Amino acid sequence: MKQLTFTAEAKQRIAKYLRPGKKIVLDFDDGVGPFSAIGNCSLDANYRLIFVNQGADLHDFDERVTSNIGDVWIKSEPYANIQFENQMEVRFNPKYFTMPLVSPTKGTLTENLEVVDLTEPVTTEYSGTHDC
């Protein structure tokens, strides 16, 4: 089973989003799912940590990853999670106010894991902005 560890600094950075009744999604912008209208056609690695209400329909996110902040859901398709390893880490860089997603053998997958909080159940494609 995959494990995602948030450093103490990263946990502090997202503490305001950690409330009961939320699901946590780690989304890769690949054009699949309610949060990806177009997909990412460039060479950028666009990962987002998305907080949604417990009742949101997230059928595309069917693989559970354990973490020290609770379960995190990802897409199980090979093209969507091929970069994920069994042990991953989310850090916080206070100098640049970014949250790198790091793999122990592949290095940094993204320099800034975008954080999105959706307080309403997902019923349409996401078109909002992030909190940076």
Disulfide bonds with the S-S distance in Angstrom:
none
